[in-house]
Amino acid sequence: MTRIVAGESQKPKRGRALEVALALGLVLLIIVGAVMGSAVGRDSNASAASISSQGPASELKLGYFGNITHAAALVGVKQGLIGKSLGSTKLSTQVFNAGPAAIEALNAGAIDAAYIGPNPAINSFVKSNGESVSVIAGAASGGAQLVVKPGIESAADLKGKTLASPQLGGTQDVALRAWLGKQGYKTTPDGGGDVAINPTENAQTLKLFQDGKLDGAWLPEPWASRLVLQAGAKVLVDEKDLWDGTGTGKPGEFPTTILIVNKKFAAEHPETVEALLKGHVAAVQWLNDTPAAEKASVINAALKQDAGKSLSPNVIDRSLQNIVFTVDPLAGTYKKLLQDGVDAGTTKQADLNGLFDLRALNSVTKNKTSAAGLGQD
């Protein structure tokens, strides 16, 4: 209760009025904060949905890697499947070594869409609070292995050894760090710990291994096959053996390559995204329907064009035997992929709801590819 003092009978009234005003202001701040917090916490597609469509884009800038796990991109570009589907939209391409570099380019606006491994896409989504990218399709499952020097027979032989991955925070880097953690080893991003991990460009990894400066590497195809067939490495871990079918129902299935798009670009140019998906679906279909010899020839020609050098037939054959081409991004595996990133120290725990937007894919394929509750399908 307010105490009234003689000679100050008007002050309590003014004081009560001020208290009421402050209280009302506080209530308004709480309401506004709750509304804003709710808006931030909603599906991240909400902000993108507020951007009106501007029709087909004049240009689509597409990123991918010179890897056989990215064969859908190699074939889609080389065979003109994506360009034809885009119609009047110009297709520009850029080749990367690994996912984090592609994500940086996408976030900077240097590219609009990218074929990429799942972990960099997850990391970008988490860091941006769901605003950066959408996964719109799968591209490949399988095709990643830990290959090592002869004489290394088990995980117990890796203590004190030096291994490579394509890039810190990339999908194979995360897989390697998470697997080593399960073997009881500690690793650090700067190459310290029980097993040293040196993120290295794939071509340089091959040379360093041949020179005896690396003990092994966790790599996508064709690089795992190149180390085995051209440098005498042996397979210590085939990543497909680490996936028991949780989230997919099929043991051995895990996403190696997916197709993502910048959310703002997708909101502004949904027709272009659908056209890209039509070309992508056609490329995956071509890969699954084409005889092995012709498929290898086209992929090799695309690799020579992008990387300046073709591969030997045995490398391509071995690589293709390890990969399944699919437009399903295998969304049911992403909670484990996120946890692997957390365990590896390359990302943080987060809600992945809103990561997937498979509506255009399902419209193109007339199927019902599932987002596993992590977005729209």
N, C-alpha and C positions, 0 to 999 in steps of 0.2 A: 504494500500500500504506500502511496506517495505521502510524505509528511509535509503538512502545510506550516510555513513559518510566517509570523506576523510581518506585514509589510511586503510580502511576496506572493499575495493571493493569486496574481495573474500568471506567475511562472509555472505552477503545476499544470495549468490548462495548456499553456504553450508546450510544456514538456510532454504532456500526453498526446497532443497533436503531432509532435515530432516523432514520438514513439510509434504512433499509428502509421504515419507516413513511411517510416523506416521499415516497419513490419510489412506493409503492403509492397514496398519496393523489393524486400527480400523474397516475398512470395512470388512476385513477378519474375525475379531472377531465377528462382528454382524452377518455375514453369518453363521459362525459355530454355534453361539448361537441360531440362528433361527432354524437351522437344528436340533440341539440337543433338543431344546424346542419342536419342532414339533414331534420328535420321542417320547419324554416323554408324549406328549399330545395325541398320537394315542391310539387306542384300546390297552389295556394292554396285549392282547394276542400276540402282535407283538414280544415282547421279548421272550415269551415262545415258539413262533413258530420258533425262531431261534435255538432252541435246537433240535437236531436230535433224532429221535426215536431209542431206544436201544432194542426194542422188549419187550415181556412180562416180567414183574418184577418177580424176584425170590420169593418176599414176598410182600403182601399187608397188611399194618397195619391200621386197621379200628377202629374208635372210635364211641361210642354211649352212650346213657343214659339208666338207668334201669327204664324207664317210658313207659306207654302204648302208649303215643304219638310216641314212637320209636319202635312200634310193628313191623314195616317192618324190622328193624335191628334184633330184638329179634327172629322173625320167620325166617328171612333169614339165620341167623347163626344157630339157633337151629334145623331147618329142613334141614340144609345142602344145601340150595338153592344157597347161595352165594359161598360157598366152591366148590360146584360142577361146577358152572359156571366158576370159576377161573382156573379150571384144575390143571396144575402143579404148579401154583403160590400158595405159602403157605399163608393161611389166619391167621393173628394174630389179637386179639381184645383187646380193653381196654375200661372199663366202667367209665363214668364221671358223676358228679352230675349236671353240668350246662355248658352252652356254652363257656364262656370266658376261662375256664380251658382247654376245648377241643381245642380251637383256639391256646392257648399257646403251647400245645403239637404238634399241626399240624405245626405251624410256626417254632418250634424247631426241626422238623423232627422225633419226637417220633411216630407220626402217619402220614398216607398218605391221608386219607379220613375220613370224619366224618358225621354222622347224627347229626344235630344241629338245633337250632332255627335260624330264619333269621337275627335277629339283631346283634349277634356276628359276623356272616359272613359279614354283611354290614360293621361293624366297622373295621374288619380286612382288607377288601378291601379298605376302605377309608384311613386307616393309612398307608397302603403299596403303595398308589398311583396305586392301581389296580394290583399289582404284586403277591399277596399272594394266593388267592383262586378263584375258579370258582364254581358257583352253577350249578350242572349237572342234578338235578332232584328234584321233590317234594317227600314228604313221607306222610305227614298228614296235615289235616286242622281241626281246632277246638280243643276242649279239654283243655281250659284254663279258669279259673274262679277266681274272687275275692270272697273268703269266709270269713265270719266274725262271731263274737260272736252274739248270740241272743240279741236283744235290740238295735243293730245298724240297723236302718231302712233306712238310706239314707246317701248320701255323707256328709250332714251337721253334722252327728253324728261322723265323723272321726277326727275332729280337736283335736289335743293332743293325739291321739291314736298311737299305735305302730303296724306296719304291717311288714310282711316278704315277701321276694322274694328269688328265688333260688340262685342268684348271681348278684352282681352289673354289669350292662351292659348286662345281659341276656335278652332274649326276654320277659319274664314275668315281669322282673324288669323294662324294658323300658315301657311296656304297663301300668304298675301301675303308674309310675311317670308321664307319659304323661296324663293319665286319671285324676290323682289328679290335675295336672296343669290346666286342662280344668274345674275343679270344683272350681278353684280359690285358691288352696293350693300351697304353696312353699315347696319343699323338697331339701335336699342337699345330696351329695354322702356319707357324714360322718354320716348320720342319723339325721341331724338337720332339722329345718323347722317346718311347721305347723303340719305335720304328719311325724312321725319317720318311716323310712324304714330300717329294719335290714336284709341285705342279709344273708340267713341261709340255710344250707343243708336241703333238704326236710324232711328227717327222723327226724332231730332235730326240725324242724318247728312243726311237729305233736306233739312231746312231749311238747314243750314249750306252744303250744296252749292248750293242755290237762291240763297243770299245771297252766293255767291262766296268763301266762307271755306274751302272744301275743293277740292282738285284732282281727287279721285276716291275710290273706296272699293271694297273687295272684300266683296261682300254676297251673302247667300242670297236666294232669291225669297220674297216679291214685291218686295223692296227694290231689287234690281238693275233690275227692270223699271220700278219707280216712278221711279228716277233717270233712266232712258232716256226714258220716255214723258212724264213730268211735269216734268223738270228739264233736258232737253236733253243728257243725258250720252251717251257712245258707249262701246261695248264695246271694251276694249283686250285683255282676256284672257277667254276662256270656259274655265273650269277643265277641262271635259271634254277639251279639246284637249291637256292636259298628261298625260293618262293613256293609255298605249299598249297597254293590255290585260294588262300583267304582273300576275299574281295573279288575274285574272278571265277572261282569254281573250277579252274583248270590249273593244276600244278605246273610250275615252270613259266607261267605267263607273268610278265612285268613290263611296264612301258619303258622303252628306250628312247623313242622319239615321238613327239607330239607336235601339233600345229597350234600356235597361239596367235592372238591378234591384240593390238593395242585397243583398249576399251573405247577410247574417244573416237578412234578411227572407225571402229565397228558401229558406233552409234551414229556417226555422220554418214557412213557409206555402207549400209547393210546389204545393198545389192552387190557391191564389190566383194564383200565377204562371202556371200553365197556363191558368186561366180568363182572365187578362189577355191571354195570347197568342191564345186563341180569338177574343176580341173584336178584337184587333189584326189577325189574319189576315183576319177578316171585313171589316174596314175597308179593308185594302189590296185585297182582292178587289172590294169595292164601287167603289173608285176606278178600278180597271182595267176594270170591266164597265159602268160608268154612262156614258150619253151626256154629251158635253162640257157642254152647256147646264145640265143638271141638276146635274152635278158642280160647276160653277162657282157655281151658286146656293146649294148647300148649304155649300160652303166659305166663300162670302162671308157667309152668315148666321152661321156660326160665328165668323168673324173680327170681325164687327160686335159679336157678343155678348162676345167676349174682349177686343177692343181698342177697342170703342166706335165704330168707323167701318168702313164697307164699302169695297171697292175698285171702281174702274171696270172694266167688262168687258174692255177691251183689256189692262189690267194682268194680270188673272187669266188671260186667254187666252195672253198671252206667257209668263207664268210656268209654266203647265202644259205648254207645249210644250218646256220645258227640263228637265223632271223625269220620271224613271221611278220608279214606286212598286213596291217589291219587299220581301219579307220576308227576302231574303238580305243579310246584313250585309257581304258581299264581303270575307271574312276574309283573303283573299290579298293585299289591299292594305295591311294594317296595318303590315307592316315598313317600307314606304315612308312611311306616315303617321307612324310613330314617328321615322324618320330626319328627316322634315321638321320635327318638333317639336324634335329635337336641333339641327338646323341653325338653326332659328329662335331657339334659346336658351330655349324654354319648357318643356322636359323634358330628361331625361337618358337615356342609352342603358340598356336593360334587356331582360330576358327577358319576353316577353309570353305565355308558356305559362300557361294557366289563365284567360286573359281571357274566353274564350267558353264558354258552356254552352248548346248548341243542342239538348239532348236533348228538352226539352219542346216546342220548335218543331217538331222532326222528328216527334214523337209526334202533334202536332196536324195537321200538313200531310201526314203519311205520305210525306214526301220525305226526301232525305238532303242537307240543306244542310251544306256543309263548314265546319269550324272551321279548316281549313288548318294543322292541327298545333298550333294555339294554344289548345287546350281540348278540350272534349267535344262530340261530335256524334252 
